[in-house]
């Protein structure tokens, strides 16, 4: 893209012709090897977009947005896609309807493409914390209404 300062990708080389040979002490051994291609921009470029590319990889952000959109699509459709939904059984539909709220809720967790997976990790930990607090409050309310001691409520409803 025109705003990128640098980019890189890897190429797996195998099945060479013309008498070429691979170094057996490299990554792939005598049958193949891995080459890393680094691309640097010709002009240093100024501007806010070039500065942002130093902090964020626009390709990774685009991939992450695509994966996030797919998460919501998979959450909404029974069996994950429109094609699979057409062949869904009654059991698939009943489980899908039962879990739809949770599937859509946890689709808000960002994919691992953002920031090396750390955003996904911290959001997942936050989701777990919120769910644990909600389950604890509901169990405490139920234990209070049913006149069950707190220790029994904690072991029976929260821990299980």
C-alpha positions as CSV (number, residue, x, y, z in Angstrom):
1,X,0.0,0.0,0.0
2,X,1.1,3.6,-0.6
3,X,1.4,4.4,3.2
4,X,3.5,1.5,4.2
5,X,7.1,2.2,5.3
6,X,8.1,-1.5,5.3
7,X,6.7,-4.9,4.9
8,X,7.9,-8.5,4.8
9,X,6.8,-11.9,3.8
10,X,8.3,-15.4,3.6
11,X,8.6,-17.7,0.6
12,X,9.1,-21.4,0.8
13,X,11.4,-22.6,-1.9
14,X,11.4,-26.3,-3.0
15,X,11.7,-28.5,-6.0
16,X,14.6,-26.5,-7.6
17,X,15.7,-27.1,-11.2
18,X,18.9,-26.7,-13.2
19,X,21.3,-28.3,-10.7
20,X,20.7,-25.9,-7.8
21,X,21.0,-27.3,-4.3
22,X,19.8,-26.2,-0.9
23,X,22.1,-25.8,2.1
24,X,21.4,-28.8,4.3
25,X,22.2,-26.8,7.5
26,X,19.4,-24.2,6.7
27,X,15.8,-24.3,8.0
28,X,14.4,-26.7,5.4
29,X,17.3,-29.1,5.2
30,X,18.4,-30.5,1.8
31,X,14.9,-30.5,0.3
32,X,13.6,-26.9,0.8
33,X,14.5,-23.5,2.4
34,X,12.7,-20.4,3.6
35,X,13.5,-16.9,2.2
36,X,12.3,-13.8,4.0
37,X,11.6,-10.8,1.7
38,X,11.9,-7.4,3.3
39,X,10.4,-4.4,1.4
40,X,11.4,-0.9,2.2
41,X,9.7,2.3,0.9
42,X,11.8,4.3,-1.6
43,X,10.9,7.7,-0.1
44,X,10.9,8.2,3.6
45,X,7.6,10.0,3.4
46,X,6.1,12.3,5.9
47,X,2.6,12.5,7.0
48,X,0.3,11.0,9.6
49,X,-0.4,7.7,7.7
50,X,3.3,6.9,7.4
51,X,3.8,7.5,11.1
52,X,0.8,5.3,11.9
53,X,2.2,2.5,9.7
54,X,5.3,2.5,12.0
55,X,3.0,1.6,14.9
56,X,0.3,-0.4,13.2
57,X,0.5,-2.8,10.3
58,X,-2.4,-1.8,8.0
59,X,-2.4,-5.3,6.4
60,X,-2.9,-6.9,9.8
61,X,-5.6,-4.4,10.7
62,X,-7.5,-5.2,7.4
63,X,-7.1,-8.9,8.1
64,X,-8.4,-8.5,11.7
65,X,-11.4,-6.5,10.5
66,X,-12.2,-9.2,8.0
67,X,-11.9,-12.0,10.6
68,X,-14.0,-10.0,13.1
69,X,-16.8,-9.6,10.5
70,X,-16.6,-13.4,9.9
71,X,-16.9,-14.0,13.6
72,X,-20.3,-12.3,13.7
73,X,-21.4,-14.1,10.5
74,X,-20.5,-17.4,12.0
75,X,-22.3,-16.5,15.3
76,X,-25.5,-15.5,13.5
77,X,-25.9,-18.5,11.2
78,X,-26.6,-22.0,12.4
79,X,-23.6,-24.2,11.7
80,X,-21.5,-21.0,10.9
81,X,-22.5,-20.1,7.3
82,X,-25.5,-19.7,5.0
83,X,-24.6,-22.8,3.1
84,X,-24.3,-24.9,6.2
85,X,-27.4,-23.4,7.7
86,X,-29.5,-24.9,4.8
87,X,-28.6,-28.4,5.8
88,X,-28.9,-27.8,9.6
89,X,-31.0,-30.3,11.5
90,X,-33.5,-29.6,14.2
91,X,-30.9,-30.3,16.8
92,X,-28.5,-27.9,15.2
93,X,-31.3,-25.2,15.2
94,X,-32.3,-25.8,18.8
95,X,-28.7,-25.5,20.0
96,X,-28.1,-22.5,17.8
97,X,-31.2,-20.6,19.2
98,X,-30.3,-21.6,22.7
99,X,-26.7,-20.3,22.3
100,X,-27.4,-17.4,20.0
101,X,-27.1,-14.7,22.7
102,X,-23.8,-16.0,23.9
103,X,-22.4,-16.5,20.4
104,X,-23.1,-13.0,19.4
105,X,-21.9,-11.6,22.8
106,X,-18.6,-13.3,22.5
107,X,-18.2,-12.4,18.9
108,X,-17.4,-9.0,20.2
109,X,-14.0,-10.4,21.4
110,X,-11.5,-9.2,18.8
111,X,-9.6,-11.7,16.7
112,X,-5.9,-12.6,17.3
113,X,-4.8,-10.6,14.3
114,X,-4.9,-7.4,16.3
115,X,-1.7,-6.5,18.2
116,X,-0.2,-9.9,18.2
117,X,-3.2,-11.5,20.0
118,X,-2.8,-9.4,23.1
119,X,-6.0,-7.5,22.6
120,X,-7.9,-10.7,22.2
121,X,-6.3,-12.1,25.4
122,X,-7.1,-9.0,27.5
123,X,-10.7,-8.8,26.2
124,X,-11.2,-12.5,26.9
125,X,-10.0,-12.1,30.4
126,X,-12.4,-9.1,30.9
127,X,-15.3,-11.2,29.5
128,X,-14.4,-14.0,31.9
129,X,-14.3,-11.5,34.8
130,X,-17.7,-10.0,33.9
131,X,-19.2,-13.5,33.5
132,X,-17.8,-14.7,36.8
133,X,-19.2,-11.6,38.6
134,X,-22.6,-12.0,37.0
135,X,-22.8,-15.7,37.8
136,X,-21.7,-15.0,41.4
137,X,-24.4,-12.3,41.8
138,X,-27.1,-14.5,40.4
139,X,-26.1,-17.4,42.6
140,X,-26.0,-15.2,45.6
141,X,-29.4,-13.9,44.8
142,X,-30.8,-17.4,44.3
143,X,-29.2,-18.6,47.6
144,X,-30.7,-15.7,49.4
145,X,-34.2,-16.3,48.0
146,X,-34.0,-20.1,48.6
147,X,-32.5,-19.6,52.1
148,X,-29.4,-21.6,51.3
149,X,-26.1,-20.9,53.2
150,X,-23.5,-19.0,51.3
151,X,-20.9,-21.8,51.4
152,X,-23.4,-24.3,49.9
153,X,-24.4,-21.7,47.2
154,X,-20.8,-21.0,46.3
155,X,-19.9,-24.7,46.0
156,X,-23.1,-25.8,44.3
157,X,-24.0,-23.0,41.9
158,X,-20.8,-21.0,41.3
159,X,-18.1,-23.6,41.3
160,X,-20.0,-26.1,39.2
